[in-house]
Amino acid sequence: MARFDLTDFEWSVIQPLLPNKPRGVPRVDDRRVLNGIFWRLRTGAPWADIPERYGPHTTCVNRFNRWRKAGVWDRLLVAVSKAYDGDIQMIDSSSIRVHQHAANAKKDDRSGCMGRSRGGLTTKIHALVDAEGLPIALKLTEGQAHDGRSARDMLDALVDGQTLLADRAYDSDELRQSLRERGAWANIRPMPNRKNVPPFSPFLYRYRNLVERFFNKIKHYRAVATRYDKRPDNFLAGIKLASLRIWMRFNESMT
């Protein structure tokens, strides 16, 4: 088994969730193709550099694109993350430098997912993780996007009795009120210029480092740590596949 290949446990999780093969139409070995996709994701190499042991690189890239369009990668992540620990959830973002090859994308492809910030042309990954630091929701924005406003459509997983941990970038009356209406508590570090300081637990806030650890783990995948994909949907699909691997390795360690 090569270094980045799926383990037998990981394959046993993924295989039942893959699309059924059309009757009478043989499909190239799924495990071999997925190993090629994960190799490229982990190394950050161009698709054309995928080793021959994974078959033609065109098969890997075509499968990646076809299953992204069909929502297969989304369904895999949803399936393995159903049992998330939602008592405490954490949200944060991380800016990713856009490689010059991705920066050559057409303006239509760049809209909404590449922007100028201190680090130059960047894309921001927003992540909501559970009490184990495992991803529940993922999203891309331009690098200069405001964290709090970007989080509005990511908090549906928070329900009655749950707690959100976040830094000052998410401190707004609107976000706090939206969580309060669902029975959830926003343990967000208040801005220093607040006149009416809301309740805040420094003890609980210490656990927010789990979302930072998630970003550290996901950046082990070089095709995530630097954005090489011109299309934002392809880049987000790669992030979800890396997140899928993190989930499966956590589940494997618990068995």
C-alpha positions as CSV (number, residue, x, y, z in Angstrom):
1,M,0.0,0.0,0.0
2,A,1.3,3.4,-1.0
3,R,1.7,6.2,1.6
4,F,-1.5,8.1,0.9
5,D,-3.8,5.2,-0.1
6,L,-7.1,4.4,1.6
7,T,-6.8,1.9,4.4
8,D,-9.1,-1.2,4.4
9,F,-11.2,0.5,7.1
10,E,-11.6,3.7,5.1
11,W,-12.5,1.7,1.9
12,S,-15.1,-0.2,3.9
13,V,-16.7,3.1,4.8
14,I,-16.6,4.7,1.4
15,Q,-17.5,1.7,-0.9
16,P,-21.1,1.3,0.1
17,L,-21.7,5.0,-0.4
18,L,-20.5,5.2,-4.0
19,P,-22.9,5.4,-6.9
20,N,-24.0,2.1,-8.3
21,K,-22.4,1.1,-11.6
22,P,-24.7,1.3,-14.6
23,R,-25.8,-2.2,-15.7
24,G,-23.5,-3.7,-18.3
25,V,-21.0,-0.8,-18.2
26,P,-17.8,-1.8,-16.3
27,R,-16.2,1.1,-14.4
28,V,-12.5,1.5,-13.7
29,D,-11.6,0.2,-10.2
30,D,-13.0,2.8,-7.8
31,R,-10.5,2.3,-5.1
32,R,-7.5,2.8,-7.4
33,V,-9.0,6.0,-8.8
34,L,-9.8,7.4,-5.4
35,N,-6.3,6.6,-4.2
36,G,-5.1,8.7,-7.2
37,I,-7.4,11.6,-6.3
38,F,-6.2,11.5,-2.7
39,W,-2.5,11.3,-3.8
40,R,-3.0,14.5,-5.8
41,L,-4.9,16.2,-2.9
42,R,-2.2,15.3,-0.4
43,T,0.8,16.3,-2.6
44,G,-0.6,19.3,-4.4
45,A,1.0,18.0,-7.6
46,P,-0.7,18.7,-11.0
47,W,-3.2,16.0,-12.1
48,A,-0.9,15.0,-14.9
49,D,1.8,13.9,-12.4
50,I,-0.4,11.3,-10.7
51,P,1.7,8.1,-10.7
52,E,1.0,5.4,-13.2
53,R,0.0,2.9,-10.5
54,Y,-3.3,4.8,-10.2
55,G,-4.1,4.5,-13.9
56,P,-4.4,7.3,-16.4
57,H,-4.5,10.7,-14.8
58,T,-7.4,11.7,-17.0
59,T,-9.5,9.0,-15.4
60,C,-8.8,10.5,-12.0
61,V,-9.6,14.1,-12.9
62,N,-12.7,13.1,-14.9
63,R,-14.0,11.0,-12.0
64,F,-13.3,13.9,-9.6
65,N,-15.2,16.4,-11.7
66,R,-18.1,14.1,-12.6
67,W,-18.7,13.0,-9.0
68,R,-18.4,16.6,-7.8
69,K,-21.1,17.7,-10.3
70,A,-23.3,14.7,-9.2
71,G,-22.9,15.6,-5.5
72,V,-21.1,12.4,-4.6
73,W,-18.4,14.1,-2.5
74,D,-21.1,16.1,-0.6
75,R,-23.0,12.9,0.2
76,L,-19.9,11.1,1.4
77,L,-19.1,13.8,3.9
78,V,-22.7,14.1,5.1
79,A,-22.9,10.3,5.6
80,V,-19.7,10.1,7.8
81,S,-20.4,13.2,9.8
82,K,-24.0,12.4,10.9
83,A,-22.9,11.4,14.3
84,Y,-21.2,14.6,15.2
85,D,-21.0,15.8,18.8
86,G,-23.0,19.0,18.7
87,D,-23.0,20.1,22.4
88,I,-20.3,22.6,21.7
89,Q,-19.5,23.9,18.2
90,M,-16.7,26.2,17.0
91,I,-16.4,28.4,14.0
92,D,-13.4,30.2,12.4
93,S,-11.8,30.9,9.1
94,S,-8.4,30.6,7.5
95,S,-7.0,32.5,4.5
96,I,-5.4,30.4,1.7
97,R,-3.0,31.8,-0.8
98,V,-4.1,31.5,-4.4
99,H,-1.4,30.1,-6.6
100,Q,-0.6,32.0,-9.8
101,H,-2.0,29.1,-11.9
102,A,-5.4,29.5,-10.2
103,A,-5.2,33.3,-10.4
104,N,-5.3,33.0,-14.2
105,A,-8.9,31.9,-14.1
106,K,-11.5,33.8,-16.0
107,K,-13.2,36.6,-14.1
108,D,-16.5,34.6,-13.9
109,D,-14.7,31.7,-12.2
110,R,-13.0,34.1,-9.7
111,S,-16.1,35.8,-8.6
112,G,-16.9,35.4,-4.9
113,C,-13.9,33.1,-4.1
114,M,-10.8,35.1,-4.7
115,G,-10.0,38.5,-3.3
116,R,-7.3,40.8,-2.2
117,S,-6.2,40.8,1.4
118,R,-2.9,41.3,3.3
119,G,-1.5,38.1,1.8
120,G,-2.3,39.1,-1.8
121,L,-4.8,37.1,-3.7
122,T,-6.5,34.8,-1.2
123,T,-9.5,32.5,-0.7
124,K,-11.0,32.2,2.8
125,I,-12.1,28.8,4.1
126,H,-14.9,29.0,6.8
127,A,-15.3,25.9,9.0
128,L,-17.8,24.9,11.7
129,V,-16.5,22.0,13.7
130,D,-18.0,19.9,16.5
131,A,-16.8,19.2,20.1
132,E,-14.1,16.8,18.7
133,G,-12.8,19.4,16.2
134,L,-14.5,17.5,13.2
135,P,-16.0,19.5,10.4
136,I,-19.8,20.0,10.2
137,A,-20.1,22.8,7.6
138,L,-17.6,24.3,5.1
139,K,-17.7,27.3,2.9
140,L,-15.5,29.5,0.7
141,T,-15.5,33.3,0.3
142,E,-13.1,36.0,-1.0
143,G,-10.1,36.5,1.2
144,Q,-11.3,39.9,2.5
145,A,-14.8,38.7,3.5
146,H,-16.0,39.5,7.0
147,D,-16.1,36.4,9.2
148,G,-19.3,37.3,11.1
149,R,-21.4,38.1,8.0
150,S,-20.1,35.0,6.2
151,A,-21.2,32.7,9.1
152,R,-24.9,33.5,8.9
153,D,-25.8,30.5,6.7
154,M,-23.5,28.1,8.5
155,L,-25.2,27.8,11.9
156,D,-28.2,25.8,11.1
157,A,-26.7,22.8,12.9
158,L,-27.0,24.7,16.2
159,V,-30.2,23.9,18.1
160,D,-31.6,24.1,21.6
161,G,-29.1,23.6,24.4
162,Q,-26.0,23.9,22.2
163,T,-23.1,26.4,22.4
164,L,-21.1,28.2,19.8
165,L,-17.5,29.3,20.5
166,A,-16.1,32.1,18.3
167,D,-13.6,34.9,18.4
168,R,-14.3,38.6,18.3
169,A,-14.8,38.7,14.5
170,Y,-18.2,37.0,15.1
171,D,-19.4,39.4,17.8
172,S,-22.6,40.9,16.6
173,D,-26.0,41.4,18.2
174,E,-27.7,40.0,15.1
175,L,-25.7,36.7,15.3
176,R,-26.3,36.4,19.0
177,Q,-30.0,37.0,18.6
178,S,-30.3,34.4,15.8
179,L,-28.8,31.7,18.1
180,R,-30.9,32.8,21.1
181,E,-34.0,32.3,19.1
182,R,-33.0,28.7,18.5
183,G,-32.2,28.1,22.2
184,A,-28.4,28.1,21.6
185,W,-25.8,30.2,23.4
186,A,-23.2,32.3,21.7
187,N,-20.0,32.2,23.8
188,I,-18.2,34.7,21.7
189,R,-15.4,36.9,22.9
190,P,-16.9,40.4,23.1
191,M,-15.4,43.3,21.3
192,P,-13.5,45.6,23.7
193,N,-15.6,48.6,22.8
194,R,-18.9,47.0,23.8
195,K,-21.0,49.0,26.2
196,N,-23.3,46.2,27.2
197,V,-21.0,43.2,27.6
198,P,-22.8,39.9,27.1
199,P,-22.1,36.8,29.3
200,F,-18.8,35.1,28.3
201,S,-17.1,32.0,29.7
202,P,-13.3,32.0,29.4
203,F,-13.2,28.4,30.5
204,L,-15.4,27.2,27.6
205,Y,-13.6,29.5,25.2
206,R,-10.4,27.5,25.7
207,Y,-11.9,24.7,23.7
208,R,-12.0,26.9,20.6
209,N,-8.5,25.8,19.7
210,L,-10.1,22.6,18.3
211,V,-11.2,24.5,15.2
212,E,-7.6,25.9,14.8
213,R,-6.4,22.3,15.1
214,F,-8.8,21.3,12.3
215,F,-7.2,23.9,10.0
216,N,-3.8,22.6,10.9
217,K,-4.8,19.1,9.9
218,I,-6.5,20.0,6.7
219,K,-3.5,22.0,5.6
220,H,-1.4,18.8,5.6
221,Y,-3.1,18.4,2.2
222,R,-1.0,20.6,0.0
223,A,-3.8,21.1,-2.5
224,V,-5.8,22.7,0.3
225,A,-2.9,24.6,2.0
226,T,-2.4,26.4,-1.4
227,R,-5.2,26.9,-3.9
228,Y,-4.3,25.5,-7.3
229,D,-7.8,25.0,-8.6
230,K,-9.2,27.8,-10.8
231,R,-12.8,26.8,-10.1
232,P,-14.1,27.4,-6.5
233,D,-16.4,24.4,-6.6
234,N,-13.4,22.1,-7.4
235,F,-11.4,23.7,-4.5
236,L,-14.2,23.2,-2.1
237,A,-14.7,19.6,-3.2
238,G,-11.0,19.0,-2.4
239,I,-11.5,20.5,1.0
240,K,-14.5,18.2,1.6
241,L,-12.5,15.2,0.6
242,A,-9.7,16.1,3.0
243,S,-12.4,16.6,5.7
244,L,-13.8,13.2,4.8
245,R,-10.4,11.6,5.4
246,I,-10.1,13.4,8.8
247,W,-13.5,12.0,9.8
248,M,-12.7,8.5,8.8
249,R,-9.3,8.5,10.5
250,F,-11.0,9.7,13.7
251,N,-13.7,7.0,13.4
252,E,-11.0,4.3,12.8
253,S,-9.1,5.4,15.9
254,M,-12.2,5.0,18.0
255,T,-12.9,1.4,16.8
